[in-house]
C-alpha cells in the first residue's frame, strides 16, 4: 500500500475524546511521519506513530497509520491482529492485504523444520484452518481466494501432501503462477508421477532462481523419471563444474563447505545408480563418506545403492547409521523396512512400518514402501504354461515328439510373520512313440521363512496310471549377502524323467547347491543332484554356471553366460535316456533391452544365444546351439507376465533333433 491515501488520513479529524481541537505539535509530528513513510523509512515513521498513539490511545487515525506501517515493515501477524481488532477502520483492499500477508506468513512458518518431527504438519494445519476461516468470513462468502493467497496456498497444499489439489489449482491458474510457487507445483507433479509435465515447471522455476540447488536436483529426477537419464546426469555435471568444494569469503583463511556441491555430488551418484551404473555410484558415495561420515543423507544413499546391488545386510547397517545421525531422515527408516523385509525379518519391521504410515503416509516414498509391504505379506500366485515339439529324433528321446505342462501355485498371506500355506496343481504330458504319459499332480504344503532360513515341505499326489504320493523338502540358508545354499529332497520326484515314468519307473532325488552372487553383475552357481530310480539305477549330475555383465547402459544390458555339466549312471539298457557318461560346455550371450518404463510398469525383451559342445560316451561330441527370445510386461508392483519362444538342436544317443518351444508365466504378488 505504501503511503497511498495518507495525506487524507493525516488531515482527518481525530474524533476522539483524547484529541484537542488544535495541536500544532501533533500535526507536525504526523506530517513528519507521513513524509518518512513516503521515503520508505518505515521504522522511523513507526516510532513516531507509536509515540503519538501512546499520547492518544483512542485516536482511530493513528491506529490505522500504525497498523498499516506495521504491515509495511513485514510484521504481518501484529498488523493482522490490530486490523482484526478494529476492521471497520480499513477499506476492502487494505483488509485483503492484511489477510493475504498474514496467511502468507502462516504458510511460510509451515515450511520450517519443527522442533518435534511428529508435529511437522501442525503449522500447516493452522494455516489451512486460517484460510478456511477467511473464506467463511469473507463478505460475499466467495469460495474463490484472492490470487495471491491462491499462489501461496500451493506451498501449503504441497507440504500437506494434497498433491492432486495443487495440480488442479495450478492447471486452473495457468501460466500466471509466480516462480516462487513453481517448486511446490513441480514437487506435487512428481509425487503424482507426472515427470514429463513436472520438467518444464521446474525449468521455469530454475530460470527464475538459478541458485536454487533444491529445484535443480528435483529437475534432474524429473528428467530421470521421464527416462532421460543422460540429460539428467549431464545437466548436473555441468552445474557441478560451477560449484567449488569450498567457499572462501574475501580475506578468509579457512573456507566453508559448499553444500550445493555436496548435494550435487550425492544426487549425481544416485542418478548413476538408477541408470544401472551401480559400481560408480557406490565408489563415489564411499569416497564422499570418507570425508563426511556423519552425513545422514549420504549414508542413506549408500544404503539404497547396497540394496540395489543385492546386499540387504550391508544396506540395513547404513540405514541404521543414518537414522542414528538424523532421526528425521524418513528415507533411512523406509530403507530399514525394505531391508528387513528382504531379510525376512517382518517382526522387526512391523512397528517401524506402522509408525511411518501413520506419520508420513502422505509422502510418496512411504506410500511405495507400504505397497511393497502389502504385496510381500499378501497372497502369492504363479501360473505357467509351456509346450514344445521335437523333430528329427527317434521319438524315444527324453522329451518325446511333443510335450507340455501347465499349472498354478499359490501361497497364503503371511501367518505370524513367518508361515505360509501353499497349494499347487500341475499337469505334464509327453508323447513317446505314439504313447502319451500324462502326469497330473495336486499338492499342499507349508513354508517357514525367517531371517537366514527358508524351508518348504510339500505333499503331492499324482493321478496318472503310475500314481503315488510324493514328498518334497526344500531348505535354503543365507550365509551372507552374497552366498546362499540350498538342499532339496524329493520322494517320487516330479522333475525326474517322464520317459522313465512312462515305463512305470519313478525316482527319488537329493540336491545340494550353492549360489554366489557377488553383485548385480557377477554370479556363480552350482549344484549336485543324485537320483535313485526304482529299477536300481543311480544317476549323479553336477552342473556349474556363471553370469558376467559385459556391457551396461541405462536401457540395455549385455551378459556373458557360461555353463559346465557332467553326469553318470550306474546302469545301462534302461527304457529311458540314460547316458553312462556325458558332459556339456556351453557359452552364450544375453541381451536385455528396456523398451518402455513408467515407474512400476515396464516392457522389456531379451534375446539369449548359446552354443556348446556336448559329449556322450559311445557317441562322441557335437555342437548344440540354442536361441531364446522373450518379453516381460510388468503391470505394477508384483504383477509380471513373461512369455517366450525357444529353439535348440540337441543330440541324444548321437541323433540330432530340432526343438521348438513356447512358455509363459504370470506372477502376482511379491
Protein Blocks (a to p, Z undefined) as FASTA:
>chain_A
ZZghklmmmmpcfkiaklcfbdfklmmmmmmmmmmmmnopaklmmmmmmmmmmmmmmlmk
lmmmmmmmmmmnopamlmmmmmmmmmmlpcfklmmmmmmmmmmmmmmmmmpccfblklmm
mmmmmmmmmmmmmmmmpmklpabdcfklmmmmmmmmmmnopamlmmmmmmmnmmmbcfkl
mmmmmmmmmmnopaklmmmmmmmmmmmmmmlmklmmmmmmmmmmnopaklmmmmmmmmmm
mmcfbdcdehiabdcddfklmmmmmmmmmmmmmnopamlmmmmmmmmmmmmmmlmklmmm
mmmmmmmnopaklmmmmmmmmmmmomklmklmmmmmmmmmmnopaklmmmmmmmmmmmmm
mpmklmmmmmmmmmmmmccddddddddddehiaopafnlmbdcddddddddddeehlacc
ddddddddddeehiacddddddddddddehjbccdddddddfbfnnpadddddddddfbl
mbccdddddehifkbcfklmmnopacddddddddddfblmbccdddddddddfkopacdd
ddddddddfbdcfkbccdddddddddddfbehiabdcdfbdcdddddddddddfbdehjb
ccdddddddddddddehiapaddddddddddddfbghiacddddddddddeehiacdddd
ddddddedZZ
